[in-house]
Amino acid sequence: MDHGSSSSSMAACKISMLWNWYTIDACFLSPSWQITSHGAFAATCIGVMLMVVLLEALRRLGKEYDEHIQRQFAARVGVIANAGSPSSASASSAGAHCSARDGGEGASGGGGAREATLVTFRASPVQQLVRAVIHAATFGLAYIVMLLAMYYNGYIIICILIGALLGKFLCDWMTCRVVIGQMGLDAKGGNSAAAGIEEPTVCCG
């Protein structure tokens, strides 16, 4: 009798492939993640929101790290330009592989025209490994969020949307820099309709 009553008291997981509003006895990802109280469900909702905020933060981290590498490359381009010859620069010793090619855009001009030089940098193995780790963490967390959404629980989906809203608001604040006084040139030095407007940054500050 005791064994029968104990087994009957264990409620089964409530899982549905249709839209639902399950709270108590709802399960997510595994049978061990079974909601047994309203407090546990509230903690789950808060955790899901924080998970989505963390996902947006990881996306920002990936962008910030890529921009950090690009700024390092830009600094090395300055060193190469000051050195006068791309082949004499020591960019490879700083962790990047550099190659240069001379273009013919400036050769057709006057004798004082300067030939264009294309300098190509590659991320070092350590930098590429860090980029891969950030990408894997972002991909894995996004996949977990997708699996949670596939339970079609209305409360969880609302929490995912709230987390996406908070994550975008906190971690992807749009800023633009406009250069005044240089008509027809954008930040990259080319002609564009929106003169002097750079791509939005991902810095919250």
C-alpha positions in Angstrom: 0.0 0.0 0.0 2.8 2.4 0.9 4.6 1.7 -2.4 1.4 2.2 -4.4 0.5 5.5 -2.7 4.1 6.9 -3.2 4.1 6.0 -6.9 0.7 7.5 -7.5 1.7 10.7 -5.8 4.5 11.3 -8.3 2.8 13.4 -11.0 3.7 12.8 -14.6 5.4 15.6 -16.7 3.0 17.8 -18.6 4.4 18.1 -22.1 2.4 19.4 -25.1 3.3 20.1 -28.7 0.4 22.6 -28.8 0.1 26.0 -27.2 -0.4 25.7 -23.5 -0.2 27.5 -20.2 1.1 24.7 -18.0 2.8 25.7 -14.7 2.7 22.9 -12.1 4.2 19.6 -13.3 5.5 21.2 -16.5 8.8 19.7 -17.6 11.5 21.3 -19.7 14.5 19.6 -21.5 14.6 16.7 -19.0 12.4 14.9 -16.4 14.6 16.3 -13.7 13.5 19.8 -14.7 9.9 19.4 -13.5 8.0 22.3 -12.0 6.7 21.3 -8.6 5.6 24.7 -7.2 4.8 28.2 -8.3 8.0 29.5 -6.8 10.0 27.0 -9.0 8.1 28.2 -12.0 8.8 31.8 -11.2 12.5 31.0 -10.9 12.4 29.2 -14.2 10.8 32.2 -15.9 13.5 34.5 -14.4 16.2 32.1 -15.5 14.9 32.0 -19.0 14.9 35.7 -19.3 18.4 35.9 -17.9 19.5 33.2 -20.4 18.3 35.3 -23.3 19.9 38.4 -22.0 23.2 36.4 -21.7 22.7 35.3 -25.3 22.5 38.9 -26.4 25.6 39.7 -24.3 27.5 36.9 -26.0 26.5 38.3 -29.4 27.8 41.7 -28.4 31.0 40.1 -27.0 31.6 38.5 -30.4 31.2 41.8 -32.2 33.3 43.7 -29.7 36.1 41.2 -30.0 36.0 41.3 -33.8 36.2 45.1 -33.7 39.1 44.8 -31.2 41.0 42.7 -33.7 40.1 45.1 -36.5 41.5 48.0 -34.5 44.7 46.1 -34.0 44.9 45.5 -37.7 44.3 49.2 -38.4 47.2 50.1 -36.0 49.5 47.7 -37.9 48.4 49.3 -41.2 49.7 52.6 -39.8 53.0 50.9 -38.9 53.2 49.5 -42.4 52.5 52.9 -44.0 55.1 54.5 -41.8 57.6 51.8 -42.7 57.1 52.6 -46.4 57.1 48.9 -47.5 54.5 46.3 -46.6 57.1 43.5 -46.9 59.4 45.2 -44.3 56.7 45.4 -41.6 56.8 43.1 -38.7 53.1 42.5 -38.4 53.5 38.7 -38.5 55.6 38.8 -35.4 52.7 40.4 -33.5 50.4 37.5 -34.2 49.0 38.3 -37.6 49.8 37.2 -41.1 50.2 40.0 -43.6 50.3 40.1 -47.4 50.4 43.1 -49.7 49.5 43.7 -53.3 50.0 46.8 -55.4 47.1 48.0 -57.4 47.1 50.0 -60.6 44.5 52.6 -59.6 47.0 55.3 -59.0 49.5 54.3 -61.7 47.4 55.9 -64.5 47.5 59.3 -62.9 50.3 61.8 -62.9 53.9 61.0 -62.0 53.2 62.0 -58.4 50.3 59.6 -58.1 50.7 57.0 -55.4 49.9 53.4 -56.1 47.2 51.8 -54.0 48.4 49.1 -51.7 46.1 46.3 -50.4 47.2 44.9 -47.0 45.5 41.7 -45.8 45.6 40.5 -42.2 44.6 37.2 -40.8 43.7 36.5 -37.2 46.3 34.6 -35.2 45.4 31.0 -34.1 44.7 32.3 -30.5 42.4 35.0 -31.8 40.6 32.6 -34.1 40.2 30.2 -31.2 38.7 32.8 -29.0 36.3 33.8 -31.8 35.4 30.1 -32.2 34.7 29.7 -28.5 32.5 32.7 -28.4 30.6 31.5 -31.4 30.2 28.0 -30.0 28.9 29.4 -26.7 26.4 31.7 -28.5 25.3 28.9 -30.8 24.8 26.5 -28.0 22.8 28.9 -25.8 20.7 29.9 -28.8 19.9 26.3 -29.4 18.8 25.8 -25.8 16.5 28.8 -26.0 15.0 27.3 -29.2 14.4 24.0 -27.5 12.7 25.8 -24.6 10.4 27.7 -27.1 9.5 24.3 -28.7 7.6 23.4 -25.5 5.0 26.0 -26.7 4.5 27.2 -23.1 3.0 30.7 -23.3 4.7 31.9 -20.2 8.2 30.7 -21.3 7.7 32.2 -24.8 6.7 35.6 -23.2 9.8 35.4 -21.0 12.0 34.7 -24.0 10.6 37.8 -25.7 11.1 39.9 -22.6 14.7 38.6 -22.3 15.3 39.5 -26.0 13.9 43.0 -25.4 16.1 43.6 -22.3 19.1 42.1 -24.0 18.8 44.3 -27.0 18.2 47.3 -24.9 21.1 46.7 -22.6 23.7 45.1 -24.9 23.2 46.6 -28.3 22.8 50.3 -27.8 23.0 52.0 -31.3 25.4 54.9 -31.7 26.4 56.6 -34.9 29.3 59.1 -35.5 28.7 61.7 -38.2 31.7 63.6 -39.7 30.8 67.2 -40.3 32.8 69.1 -43.0 33.7 66.2 -45.3 31.0 66.1 -47.9 30.7 63.0 -50.0 33.0 60.9 -48.0 32.0 58.3 -45.4 34.1 56.7 -42.7 35.7 54.3 -45.1 36.7 57.1 -47.5 34.3 56.2 -50.3 31.3 58.0 -51.8 28.0 57.2 -50.3 24.5 58.7 -50.0 24.8 58.9 -46.2 28.1 60.9 -46.0 30.2 60.3 -42.9 27.9 57.8 -41.2 29.6 54.7 -39.8 27.9 51.5 -39.1 26.2 51.3 -35.7 28.5 50.2 -33.0 27.6 47.6 -30.3 28.9 49.5 -27.4 26.4 50.1 -24.6 28.4 53.0 -23.1 
